[in-house]
Amino acid sequence: MYLAMNRFKVASGREQEFIEIWQNRDTFLAEVPGFKSFELLQGPNNEGYTLFASHSVWESEQAFKDWTQSEAFRKAHANAGGTKRDIYLGPPQLECFKQVV
């Protein structure tokens, strides 16, 4: 198993907008070999932002890498951020983990 997580700092007061972006986007994940599951998680509110994490589970690191180089990935990220870039406080931070136990 391989876990890929992007952490987002979303400007305070813009949380619902961010959630709606994710609810309304086409991810194309269902058509990707090796994809297991996806969740969008809301974390704590800090000084000026709320932490969110997109959390995807893959069969393997290679399956995740193949996704990042696929047409499905390009389609899913074609409008990433769009005109709402001001809701983000910096770029997402990617963190990846391999299952060890």
Backbone as CSV, one residue per row, in Angstrom:
resi,resn,N_x,N_y,N_z,CA_x,CA_y,CA_z,C_x,C_y,C_z
1,MET,0.840,-1.179,0.000,0.000,0.000,0.000,0.884,1.241,0.000
2,TYR,0.390,2.283,-0.645,1.104,3.550,-0.745,0.091,4.668,-0.519
3,LEU,0.453,5.624,0.302,-0.436,6.727,0.634,0.178,8.034,0.143
4,ALA,-0.616,8.814,-0.587,-0.187,10.140,-1.043,-1.120,11.173,-0.429
5,MET,-0.526,12.193,0.186,-1.319,13.193,0.880,-0.805,14.590,0.525
6,ASN,-1.717,15.434,0.071,-1.408,16.848,-0.144,-2.031,17.639,0.984
7,ARG,-1.229,18.495,1.596,-1.718,19.362,2.675,-1.903,20.761,2.103
8,PHE,-3.056,21.345,2.403,-3.425,22.663,1.899,-3.683,23.609,3.061
9,LYS,-3.172,24.816,2.970,-3.516,25.877,3.906,-4.542,26.761,3.196
10,VAL,-5.763,26.761,3.741,-6.881,27.491,3.138,-7.211,28.688,4.017
11,ALA,-7.306,29.839,3.395,-7.582,31.077,4.125,-8.839,30.932,4.973
12,SER,-8.756,31.389,6.213,-9.905,31.347,7.119,-11.103,32.034,6.480
13,GLY,-12.260,31.392,6.620,-13.477,31.916,6.037,-13.746,31.413,4.632
14,ARG,-12.778,30.721,4.024,-12.918,30.232,2.643,-13.045,28.707,2.597
15,GLU,-13.231,28.086,3.757,-13.252,26.631,3.851,-14.349,25.997,2.994
16,GLN,-15.553,26.548,3.057,-16.656,25.953,2.297,-16.405,26.044,0.800
17,GLU,-15.833,27.136,0.348,-15.470,27.283,-1.069,-14.505,26.176,-1.487
18,PHE,-13.499,25.936,-0.653,-12.504,24.901,-0.929,-13.174,23.529,-1.007
19,ILE,-14.034,23.235,-0.058,-14.738,21.951,-0.044,-15.573,21.798,-1.313
20,GLU,-16.251,22.846,-1.721,-17.088,22.788,-2.916,-16.267,22.576,-4.174
21,ILE,-15.074,23.143,-4.236,-14.186,22.891,-5.381,-13.945,21.395,-5.507
22,TRP,-13.646,20.749,-4.384,-13.366,19.307,-4.395,-14.628,18.494,-4.660
23,GLN,-15.756,18.922,-4.152,-17.007,18.189,-4.380,-17.424,18.225,-5.840
24,ASN,-17.104,19.298,-6.526,-17.581,19.501,-7.897,-16.565,19.166,-8.977
25,ARG,-15.376,18.722,-8.615,-14.366,18.451,-9.637,-14.417,17.000,-10.086
26,ASP,-14.020,16.771,-11.315,-13.883,15.419,-11.836,-12.475,14.946,-11.504
27,THR,-12.364,13.826,-10.790,-11.041,13.341,-10.400,-10.494,12.298,-11.354
28,PHE,-11.371,11.555,-12.030,-10.994,10.495,-12.957,-10.251,9.352,-12.268
29,LEU,-10.264,9.321,-10.941,-9.521,8.294,-10.204,-10.080,6.894,-10.412
30,ALA,-11.375,6.766,-10.569,-11.985,5.444,-10.703,-11.442,4.672,-11.896
31,GLU,-10.952,5.376,-12.905,-10.436,4.715,-14.108,-8.939,4.415,-14.039
32,VAL,-8.300,4.712,-12.913,-6.848,4.571,-12.809,-6.469,3.247,-12.148
33,PRO,-5.657,2.428,-12.824,-5.210,1.172,-12.218,-4.428,1.421,-10.921
34,GLY,-4.719,0.636,-9.904,-3.995,0.738,-8.644,-4.588,1.690,-7.635
35,PHE,-5.601,2.464,-8.019,-6.251,3.395,-7.089,-7.151,2.625,-6.141
36,LYS,-7.087,2.951,-4.832,-7.902,2.279,-3.822,-8.974,3.191,-3.232
37,SER,-8.580,4.367,-2.722,-9.563,5.236,-2.071,-9.049,6.671,-1.984
38,PHE,-10.008,7.573,-1.711,-9.696,9.002,-1.578,-10.564,9.600,-0.488
39,GLU,-9.983,10.492,0.291,-10.712,11.292,1.270,-10.150,12.710,1.267
40,LEU,-11.018,13.677,1.544,-10.582,15.047,1.803,-10.836,15.290,3.278
41,LEU,-9.805,15.653,4.002,-9.867,15.800,5.453,-9.686,17.258,5.852
42,GLN,-10.484,17.707,6.808,-10.364,19.065,7.333,-9.716,18.992,8.702
43,GLY,-8.656,19.770,8.878,-7.923,19.791,10.129,-8.215,21.045,10.932
44,PRO,-7.287,21.396,11.797,-7.508,22.528,12.698,-7.431,23.878,11.989
45,ASN,-8.072,24.852,12.618,-7.956,26.228,12.180,-6.829,26.860,12.976
46,ASN,-5.857,27.415,12.274,-4.715,28.071,12.904,-4.851,29.576,12.689
47,GLU,-3.818,30.287,12.931,-3.851,31.737,12.754,-3.966,32.080,11.271
48,GLY,-5.172,32.351,10.807,-5.377,32.811,9.438,-5.647,31.728,8.411
49,TYR,-5.603,30.464,8.787,-5.876,29.413,7.807,-6.394,28.147,8.486
50,THR,-7.029,27.318,7.656,-7.471,25.987,8.076,-6.682,24.970,7.271
51,LEU,-6.218,23.943,7.934,-5.450,22.892,7.284,-6.393,21.836,6.716
52,PHE,-6.172,21.473,5.458,-6.891,20.380,4.799,-5.862,19.401,4.248
53,ALA,-6.279,18.152,4.061,-5.412,17.158,3.431,-6.231,16.310,2.473
54,SER,-5.738,16.162,1.250,-6.307,15.170,0.344,-5.493,13.899,0.566
55,HIS,-6.181,12.790,0.691,-5.565,11.541,1.144,-5.969,10.446,0.156
56,SER,-5.018,9.945,-0.636,-5.336,8.873,-1.580,-4.497,7.642,-1.269
57,VAL,-5.125,6.481,-1.425,-4.472,5.207,-1.161,-4.327,4.466,-2.488
58,TRP,-3.138,3.910,-2.677,-2.776,3.227,-3.913,-2.247,1.831,-3.607
59,GLU,-2.331,0.937,-4.572,-1.798,-0.414,-4.402,-0.284,-0.393,-4.212
60,SER,0.374,0.572,-4.883,1.837,0.618,-4.838,2.323,2.026,-5.181
61,GLU,3.591,2.264,-4.887,4.204,3.538,-5.260,4.183,3.700,-6.779
62,GLN,4.425,2.617,-7.490,4.435,2.682,-8.954,3.065,3.062,-9.502
63,ALA,1.995,2.541,-8.899,0.641,2.907,-9.336,0.417,4.408,-9.170
64,PHE,0.879,4.976,-8.052,0.752,6.417,-7.835,1.570,7.194,-8.869
65,LYS,2.811,6.775,-9.092,3.655,7.463,-10.084,3.035,7.401,-11.474
66,ASP,2.472,6.241,-11.823,1.816,6.110,-13.127,0.642,7.075,-13.240
67,TRP,-0.116,7.239,-12.144,-1.228,8.195,-12.122,-0.735,9.603,-12.409
68,THR,0.386,10.002,-11.788,0.871,11.375,-11.947,1.352,11.666,-13.365
69,GLN,1.556,10.618,-14.156,2.006,10.804,-15.535,0.928,10.426,-16.550
70,SER,-0.297,10.247,-16.062,-1.385,9.786,-16.926,-2.212,10.931,-17.492
71,GLU,-2.979,10.603,-18.511,-3.925,11.559,-19.080,-5.008,11.903,-18.051
72,ALA,-5.410,10.924,-17.251,-6.410,11.161,-16.207,-5.912,12.225,-15.225
73,PHE,-4.640,12.182,-14.858,-4.051,13.179,-13.954,-4.104,14.564,-14.592
74,ARG,-3.715,14.647,-15.855,-3.726,15.942,-16.549,-5.147,16.511,-16.602
75,LYS,-6.129,15.659,-16.894,-7.522,16.116,-16.945,-7.993,16.571,-15.562
76,ALA,-7.658,15.820,-14.530,-8.110,16.142,-13.172,-7.505,17.436,-12.657
77,HIS,-6.310,17.777,-13.118,-5.618,18.962,-12.623,-5.610,20.120,-13.614
78,ALA,-6.367,19.992,-14.696,-6.370,21.023,-15.743,-6.778,22.382,-15.208
79,ASN,-7.706,22.408,-14.255,-8.188,23.690,-13.709,-7.875,23.816,-12.227
80,ALA,-6.834,23.154,-11.780,-6.490,23.186,-10.346,-6.274,24.624,-9.889
81,GLY,-7.009,24.986,-8.865,-6.902,26.364,-8.363,-7.807,27.307,-9.116
82,GLY,-7.768,27.230,-10.433,-8.620,28.077,-11.264,-8.510,29.535,-10.884
83,THR,-9.646,30.182,-10.815,-9.669,31.605,-10.487,-9.718,31.831,-8.977
84,LYS,-9.699,30.769,-8.212,-9.838,30.863,-6.753,-8.494,30.707,-6.041
85,ARG,-7.411,30.986,-6.698,-6.087,30.777,-6.106,-5.883,31.554,-4.809
86,ASP,-6.639,32.616,-4.610,-6.449,33.430,-3.408,-6.977,32.752,-2.144
87,ILE,-7.648,31.618,-2.276,-8.088,30.914,-1.070,-6.954,30.085,-0.471
88,TYR,-5.900,29.862,-1.247,-4.760,29.059,-0.786,-3.657,29.956,-0.233
89,LEU,-3.077,29.565,0.874,-1.918,30.277,1.424,-0.685,29.442,1.089
90,GLY,-0.259,29.554,-0.142,0.885,28.797,-0.630,0.464,27.538,-1.362
91,PRO,1.431,26.872,-1.984,1.140,25.654,-2.747,0.878,24.470,-1.812
92,PRO,0.229,23.418,-2.326,0.037,22.231,-1.500,1.379,21.569,-1.196
93,GLN,1.426,20.870,-0.077,2.641,20.153,0.329,2.362,18.664,0.202
94,LEU,3.066,18.005,-0.719,2.901,16.576,-0.950,3.720,15.778,0.055
95,GLU,3.074,14.776,0.655,3.742,13.852,1.567,3.319,12.447,1.165
96,CYS,4.264,11.536,0.995,3.964,10.177,0.569,4.542,9.175,1.566
97,PHE,3.837,8.042,1.703,4.218,7.030,2.686,4.034,5.642,2.105
98,LYS,4.990,4.760,2.396,4.891,3.349,2.044,4.452,2.563,3.276
99,GLN,3.613,1.561,3.049,3.219,0.693,4.149,4.408,-0.182,4.537
100,VAL,4.711,-0.241,5.813,5.843,-1.042,6.277,5.419,-2.165,7.215
101,VAL,4.234,-2.100,7.778,3.721,-3.173,8.635,2.294,-3.491,8.219
